[in-house]
């Protein structure tokens, strides 16, 4: 999987949230949070299309773009790479760092506990 840049991730987030969109729609959404020119958004999306991150169809005079990669697959790929390069493959170091730096809500902690129980159960079942 091609690793998207931060700007490309912004565009993917808009597409994952809103579904197929034109450059104008993406530009309008991105402009809510930062100053970005229409031609910059267009160029980024053209590059993303060439990289295989987006697909496009021609609808009348506008191209409609769709994310060619899923949010889950992208997150998995980015996290895998991050863990390998930053924490030398240690998921526990990542989790300890995150929980040490970020105040997790009760709900998040409960989700983490449930996930750990599932992982432990799956490991036990495999033996």
N, C-alpha and C positions, 0 to 999 in steps of 0.2 A: 504494500500500500504506500502511496506517495504521502509524505508528511506535509500537511497543509501549513502554510505560514499563519501568523496571528490574524492578518487581514483576511486570508482565505477562510479561516475558521469563523470569523464574524459573518461572512457571507453564508457559509454552510449553516450556521445557527439560524439565520433568517429563513433559509429554505427549509430546514427541518421543522421550524415552528409554523411557517406559513404555507409550505408546499410550493409547487411550481410558481415561478414569478418572473416578471420581466426585469430588465436592468433598471428601469425607472422605479419599479416597486422596491427593489433591493436598495437602490440609491436613497429613496425616501426613508426607508427604515434605518439605514446606517447613519443618515444625516441627523437623526434624532439624538444620537449620542456623541457624534464628532463631526468635524468639518471634513467632508470628502467630496471631491468633484465628481460629476456624472461620468466624465471620460475616464477617471481613475477607476471607478466601479466597473465600467464597461471593460477596460483593459484587464483588470483582475479576473473578471468572469471569463473573458476570452482565454486567458492563460490557464485558468482552472479547467476549462473545457478541453484545451489541448493536453493537459496533464491527466485527464480522465476523471477529475473530481466532479465534473458537472456533465449533464447531457443537455441538449437543447433541441427544441422544435421551432419551426418557423410558423407563427400564427399571424396571419395577415402581414403587417409590416414590422412586427416586433418578434424578437426571439423570446421564447419562454424557456427558462432554465430550470432544471431539476437537479437535486443532489444525486450524484451517481454512487455515493458512498453513504452507508448508514451512520447514524450518530453513534450507535453502540460499537460498531466495528472501528470507527475512527477513535473513539475514546479508548478502546482496548489497545489499539496500536500505539497511541501516544503514551498511554500509561506504561505499557511494556517497555517502550524505548526509554522513557524517563527513569523507570526503576533500574534498567540495565546501566544507563549512562551515569545517573546521579547517585544511586545507592548500590552499585555493583551487584545488582540482581537481588538485593535483600528487600522483600516486601515488608518484613517486620520493621526494618529501619524506616521505611517510608511511612508506615502507619504510626509508629511512635513519634516521628517528626511532625506529622499532621496533627495528631491528637495533642501533642505538646504545645503546638503553636495556635491551634484553632479551638475555640470553645464549642464543643459539640453539644447539641440539644439532647434532651432526654430521649426524644424519638430517634435521633441519629444513633445514639449509643445503643438503644434497643435493637435497631436494625443491624448494627455491627455485631452485637451479641448473637442474634438469630443467624446471621450469615456464618459466624464462627461455629455455631452449633451444627449447621448444615454441612459445613466443610468437614468438621470432625466426624459427623455421622457417615458422610460419604467415604472418608478415609477408613473408618472402621469397617464399613460394608465391603470395601475392596480387599480386606485382609482375609 
